[in-house]
Amino acid sequence: MTKQTKKKNTGDRRYEPGKHRDYDHVYNRLSESSPILSKESRQRDHLNFTMFTDRKSVEVELVKQVGNSGSGYYLFQGHTQPSYVLIAENALADIHQQFKDWQQQRIREGKAYEPEKEWPKTMHQKRLELEARCDVKHMEANVLRQEWERLKAEEVKEKKKESIRRFPRLANQDISYSKSGIPFVGNTESPFYKMPLLEYTKMTNKWKKEHPGRRRVKPEQLPKWPENSKTIDQVEDELLEKRMKTG
């Protein structure tokens, strides 16, 4: 009765608009009332209005949608809960199982020689409604993933700006230590990431002499990585080689 598209679990409509009225009705109703998909719905529901204010709040909602690490389950008040997507998928799987059971029942009752392909009207309507619900839940999950990625990118961009604003100073969290205990620039957003602190200090001392009194630095004004300066990985490799030679 119904031919589906090959798209799966993307949240896109699986049927063209107008093909199945029951599907359209549920898909449109859930989409318009979703605080994730509809800005107007978020504004009406003050509990969900702050959903997209920060990455953590988006992450909390995403876990409810797909479970921890996409497992389909998450913990709530010490109890394991199925995610919204899993609930929708299970309901859809159930209606398909009901159809298979009905097919076998028709054969046992002597009403068919082989499984019928035509769905009973009521069961088919229910399936369309569950498909719409499942698609909307996947769409919500995808929107949350995209929002999480966008907020993450903004955080990375802000960290880069902060790293440049602080130059040539380093905050405590900017410094990491190698296996040998050698300090180096550990801020992954810094243009001098993995530069040993010894080399960084030499570079910045020279830069401060050449730019006395300068407090604010633009990205294009940052010094280039010194030509002969090594990364912490290179330093560690050289130390390991020396230890191997000396026994």
Protein Blocks (a to p, Z undefined) as FASTA:
>chain_A
ZZcdfbehklpafbdehkammlmmmmmmmmmmpmklpmklmmmmmmlmmmmmpmklmmmm
mmmmnoghhlopaceehiacddfklmmmmmmmmmmmmmmmmmmmmmmnopafbdcfbdcf
klmmmmmmmmmmmmmmmmmmmmmmmmmmmmmmmmmmmmmmmmmmmpccdcfklpccdfko
pacdfbfkbckgoiafklmmmmmmmmmmmmghiabdcfklpccddfklccfklmmmmmmm
mmmmnZZ
